């Protein structure tokens, strides 16, 4: 009898995992997780979410030469704002940043929590030293907004996930002429019953352009008798019209496995907000482990695209 061999790992975990924890932060925080990343000035900049002992959340900044060894700034990068128009909607914290670079400007979308629910804020920076809040770009309740890193016929596009239990929590696409006013929204991906992501899905890292389409790394949730499990999957969007989803992989690419992903502030979670391409056709993916630490792993873009095309399912 021939025993089938195990397939090669799509995502190779870094031996340095977890690459960042609260012990690496020079100010008092209880967690470090869910980080957006971008290349800037020859280095990789990471904006990560942390909880304070008050329960409120802030965003810190760390920088790396190699993408795996990070040094954290001595002060947080973003705290809940005291600025008019933002103060009331960020009172409970700012979380889960994503970073998108267009024309040398880095757009940061983040979740803003308050007594009114969760909304999406947009901030901008050119140097990761100063940051300017631009607008609240959604009503409540909205989570997980990711902007595509190019315009389409002059318009911006984003993936978002309304915070709603009316229908299975799905991924939508919206358009904007100016990054502030968004509309023409349509649902583009839904969970599939009794699949690994049947409970809800949401956009994760900023999409990466490949010759076959925009590669989107997203999270999916499955409810078990022991609670929810968060995993990562991939989808492929059309290059000229990202509202058209070419394929969604029917298999996950990453699941909780290591002790710091299985046990922590929230058990059984891998959750991504960022990934960066490498010069050799690869990608470094960053994820929060159990809402407590940050981990990283590498994959080949061609392998992730092929998984969508060869083991795909309908997006809706």
C-alpha positions as CSV (number, residue, x, y, z in Angstrom):
1,X,0.0,0.0,0.0
2,X,1.4,3.4,-1.0
3,X,1.0,6.1,1.5
4,X,0.4,9.5,-0.2
5,X,3.1,12.1,0.6
6,X,2.3,15.3,2.2
7,X,2.2,18.3,-0.1
8,X,4.8,21.0,0.2
9,X,3.9,23.9,2.6
10,X,2.5,26.9,0.8
11,X,3.5,29.2,3.6
12,X,6.9,28.5,5.3
13,X,6.8,29.9,8.8
14,X,9.8,31.9,9.9
15,X,12.1,30.1,12.5
16,X,12.1,33.5,14.3
17,X,8.4,33.4,15.1
18,X,6.9,35.1,16.9
19,X,8.9,37.9,15.3
20,X,7.3,40.6,17.6
21,X,5.7,40.4,21.1
22,X,4.8,42.8,23.8
23,X,8.3,42.2,25.3
24,X,9.8,44.0,22.2
25,X,7.8,47.2,22.8
26,X,9.5,49.9,24.9
27,X,6.2,51.2,26.3
28,X,3.5,49.3,28.2
29,X,1.2,47.2,26.1
30,X,-0.5,43.8,26.6
31,X,-0.7,42.6,23.0
32,X,1.0,43.0,19.7
33,X,-0.8,41.8,16.6
34,X,-2.6,42.5,13.3
35,X,0.0,44.6,11.5
36,X,-0.1,46.4,8.2
37,X,3.3,46.6,6.3
38,X,4.9,48.5,3.5
39,X,8.3,49.1,1.9
40,X,9.7,52.6,2.6
41,X,13.2,54.0,2.1
42,X,14.7,50.5,1.6
43,X,13.2,49.0,4.7
44,X,10.0,47.4,5.8
45,X,7.7,49.5,8.0
46,X,5.2,47.7,10.2
47,X,2.2,49.4,11.9
48,X,0.8,47.0,14.5
49,X,-2.2,47.0,16.9
50,X,-1.8,46.8,20.7
51,X,-4.1,46.8,23.6
52,X,-3.4,48.9,26.7
53,X,-4.3,47.8,30.2
54,X,-7.3,50.1,30.0
55,X,-8.6,47.9,27.2
56,X,-8.2,50.7,24.6
57,X,-6.2,50.0,21.5
58,X,-3.4,51.9,19.8
59,X,-1.1,51.5,16.7
60,X,2.6,51.2,17.1
61,X,5.4,51.3,14.5
62,X,8.4,49.0,13.9
63,X,11.1,49.0,11.2
64,X,13.1,46.1,9.8
65,X,16.0,45.7,7.3
66,X,15.3,42.1,6.5
67,X,11.5,41.8,7.1
68,X,11.9,39.6,10.2
69,X,13.9,41.4,12.8
70,X,12.0,44.6,13.8
71,X,12.8,47.5,16.1
72,X,9.9,49.3,17.7
73,X,9.7,53.1,17.9
74,X,9.8,54.5,21.5
75,X,6.3,56.0,21.2
76,X,3.1,54.8,19.6
77,X,2.4,55.9,16.0
78,X,-1.3,56.5,16.4
79,X,-3.5,56.9,19.4
80,X,-7.2,57.7,19.6
81,X,-7.5,61.1,18.1
82,X,-8.4,64.3,20.0
83,X,-9.1,66.1,16.7
84,X,-12.7,67.3,15.9
85,X,-14.4,64.9,13.6
86,X,-12.4,61.9,14.8
87,X,-12.4,62.2,18.6
88,X,-15.9,60.9,19.1
89,X,-15.4,57.9,16.8
90,X,-12.0,56.8,18.0
91,X,-12.7,57.0,21.8
92,X,-12.4,53.2,22.3
93,X,-9.3,52.7,20.1
94,X,-7.7,52.4,16.7
95,X,-7.0,49.0,15.3
96,X,-5.9,46.7,12.4
97,X,-4.2,49.2,10.0
98,X,-3.7,48.4,6.3
99,X,-1.2,50.3,4.2
100,X,-1.5,51.1,0.5
101,X,1.0,53.2,-1.5
102,X,-0.2,55.2,-4.4
103,X,2.0,57.9,-6.1
104,X,4.5,58.0,-3.1
105,X,1.7,58.6,-0.6
106,X,1.0,55.9,2.0
107,X,-2.7,55.5,2.7
108,X,-3.6,53.9,6.1
109,X,-7.0,52.5,6.7
110,X,-7.9,51.5,10.3
111,X,-10.8,50.4,12.4
112,X,-12.0,53.1,14.8
113,X,-14.1,52.0,17.8
114,X,-16.4,54.1,19.9
115,X,-19.8,53.9,21.6
116,X,-21.3,54.3,18.1
117,X,-19.8,51.1,16.8
118,X,-16.9,50.5,14.5
119,X,-16.0,52.7,11.5
120,X,-13.1,53.0,9.1
121,X,-10.8,55.9,9.3
122,X,-8.3,57.0,6.6
123,X,-4.9,58.6,7.4
124,X,-2.0,59.5,5.1
125,X,1.8,59.7,5.5
126,X,4.8,60.2,3.2
127,X,7.5,59.6,5.8
128,X,6.0,57.4,8.6
129,X,7.1,60.2,11.0
130,X,4.0,62.4,10.8
131,X,0.5,61.1,10.0
132,X,-2.5,63.1,8.9
133,X,-6.1,61.9,9.4
134,X,-8.1,62.5,6.3
135,X,-11.7,61.3,6.9
136,X,-14.0,58.7,8.3
137,X,-14.8,56.8,5.2
138,X,-17.6,54.5,6.3
139,X,-20.6,54.5,8.5
140,X,-20.9,52.0,11.4
141,X,-20.6,49.1,11.4
142,X,-17.7,48.5,9.0
143,X,-14.5,46.5,9.4
144,X,-11.5,45.5,7.4
145,X,-11.2,48.0,4.5
146,X,-8.3,47.4,2.1
147,X,-7.5,49.8,-0.8
148,X,-6.1,48.5,-4.1
149,X,-2.7,50.1,-4.8
150,X,-3.7,51.6,-8.2
151,X,-6.5,53.6,-9.8
152,X,-8.9,52.1,-12.2
153,X,-10.0,54.6,-14.9
154,X,-9.2,57.3,-12.4
155,X,-11.1,55.8,-9.5
156,X,-10.0,54.1,-6.4
157,X,-11.2,50.6,-5.4
158,X,-11.4,49.0,-2.0
159,X,-12.4,45.7,-0.5
160,X,-14.6,46.0,2.7
161,X,-16.6,43.8,5.1
162,X,-19.7,45.2,6.6
163,X,-20.0,44.3,10.3
164,X,-23.4,42.6,9.9
165,X,-25.2,39.4,10.9
166,X,-28.1,39.8,8.5
167,X,-26.3,37.8,5.8
168,X,-23.2,35.7,6.0
169,X,-20.4,38.1,6.6
170,X,-19.0,38.7,3.1
171,X,-16.5,40.8,1.1
172,X,-17.7,43.7,-0.9
173,X,-16.1,46.1,-3.4
174,X,-16.6,49.8,-3.4
175,X,-15.4,52.7,-5.7
176,X,-14.4,56.3,-5.0
177,X,-13.3,59.3,-7.0
178,X,-11.4,60.9,-4.1
179,X,-10.8,58.3,-1.3
180,X,-13.4,60.0,0.8
181,X,-16.8,59.4,-0.9
182,X,-17.4,55.7,-1.6
183,X,-20.2,53.9,-3.4
184,X,-21.4,51.6,-6.2
185,X,-20.8,48.9,-3.6
186,X,-21.4,45.2,-4.5
187,X,-20.8,41.9,-2.8
188,X,-18.0,40.0,-4.6
189,X,-17.3,37.0,-2.3
190,X,-19.3,35.0,0.2
191,X,-18.5,32.3,2.7
192,X,-19.5,28.7,1.7
193,X,-21.4,26.5,4.0
194,X,-19.4,23.8,5.8
195,X,-16.1,25.1,4.4
196,X,-13.2,26.4,6.4
197,X,-14.5,29.9,6.0
198,X,-18.2,29.3,6.3
199,X,-19.0,31.7,9.2
200,X,-17.5,34.9,7.8
201,X,-14.7,36.3,5.6
202,X,-12.9,39.6,5.4
203,X,-10.1,41.2,3.3
204,X,-6.7,41.0,4.8
205,X,-3.5,42.2,3.2
206,X,-3.3,44.9,0.5
207,X,-3.8,43.0,-2.9
208,X,-0.7,42.2,-4.8
209,X,-0.6,42.6,-8.6
210,X,0.4,39.4,-10.6
211,X,0.2,38.7,-14.3
212,X,-2.9,36.6,-13.6
213,X,-4.7,39.1,-11.5
214,X,-4.8,40.8,-8.1
215,X,-3.9,38.3,-5.4
216,X,-5.9,39.0,-2.2
217,X,-5.0,37.2,1.1
218,X,-8.2,37.1,3.2
219,X,-9.3,35.6,6.5
220,X,-12.0,33.1,7.0
221,X,-13.7,31.9,10.2
222,X,-15.2,28.5,11.1
223,X,-17.2,27.9,14.3
224,X,-16.3,24.7,16.2
225,X,-17.6,23.2,19.4
226,X,-14.5,24.8,21.0
227,X,-15.0,28.3,19.5
228,X,-14.0,30.0,16.3
229,X,-10.9,29.2,14.2
230,X,-9.4,31.9,12.0
231,X,-7.5,30.8,8.9
232,X,-6.1,32.5,5.8
233,X,-7.1,32.0,2.2
234,X,-6.4,33.5,-1.2
235,X,-8.5,34.9,-4.1
236,X,-7.7,36.3,-7.5
237,X,-9.3,39.5,-8.9
238,X,-9.4,40.8,-12.4
239,X,-6.6,43.2,-13.2
240,X,-8.8,45.9,-14.9
241,X,-12.0,45.3,-12.9
242,X,-11.3,44.0,-9.4
243,X,-15.0,43.6,-8.7
244,X,-14.7,40.5,-10.9
245,X,-13.3,37.7,-8.9
246,X,-11.6,35.2,-11.1
247,X,-11.2,32.4,-8.5
248,X,-11.2,31.7,-4.8
249,X,-9.1,28.9,-3.4
250,X,-11.2,26.2,-1.9
251,X,-8.4,25.4,0.5
252,X,-6.8,27.5,3.2
253,X,-3.1,28.5,3.0
254,X,-2.5,29.0,6.8
255,X,-4.1,27.8,10.0
256,X,-3.3,28.1,13.7
257,X,-0.5,25.6,14.4
258,X,2.2,26.9,16.7
259,X,1.5,27.4,20.4
260,X,1.4,31.2,20.2
261,X,-1.3,30.9,17.4
262,X,-3.4,28.3,19.3
263,X,-3.3,29.9,22.8
264,X,-3.4,33.6,23.6
265,X,-5.7,36.6,24.0
266,X,-8.0,35.0,21.5
267,X,-7.3,31.3,20.8
268,X,-6.9,29.7,17.4
269,X,-6.3,32.8,15.3
270,X,-4.0,33.6,12.4
271,X,-5.1,37.1,11.0
272,X,-3.3,39.1,8.4
273,X,-3.3,42.8,7.6
274,X,-0.2,42.9,5.5
275,X,2.2,41.3,3.1
276,X,5.1,42.5,1.0
277,X,6.6,41.2,-2.2
278,X,10.2,40.0,-2.4
279,X,12.6,40.5,-5.3
280,X,12.6,36.8,-6.2
281,X,8.9,36.2,-6.9
282,X,8.0,35.6,-3.3
283,X,6.0,37.3,-0.6
284,X,6.4,37.7,3.1
285,X,3.0,37.4,4.9
286,X,2.5,38.8,8.4
287,X,-0.2,37.6,10.8
288,X,-1.3,38.1,14.3
289,X,-1.1,34.9,16.4
290,X,-4.0,34.4,18.9
291,X,-4.3,38.2,19.0
292,X,-1.1,38.3,21.1
293,X,2.0,38.2,18.9
294,X,3.1,38.9,15.3
295,X,4.4,36.1,13.1
296,X,5.7,36.0,9.5
297,X,6.2,33.4,6.8
298,X,7.2,33.2,3.1
299,X,5.4,31.9,0.1
300,X,5.8,31.9,-3.7
301,X,3.3,34.1,-5.5
302,X,3.0,31.6,-8.4
303,X,2.0,28.9,-5.9
304,X,-0.7,31.0,-4.4
305,X,-2.1,32.0,-7.8
306,X,-2.0,28.4,-8.9
307,X,-3.9,27.3,-5.9
308,X,-6.7,29.7,-6.8
309,X,-6.8,28.5,-10.4
310,X,-6.4,24.8,-9.8
311,X,-8.4,24.4,-6.7
312,X,-10.8,27.2,-7.1
313,X,-14.5,27.6,-6.3
314,X,-17.1,30.2,-7.3
315,X,-16.9,33.4,-5.3
316,X,-20.6,33.8,-4.8
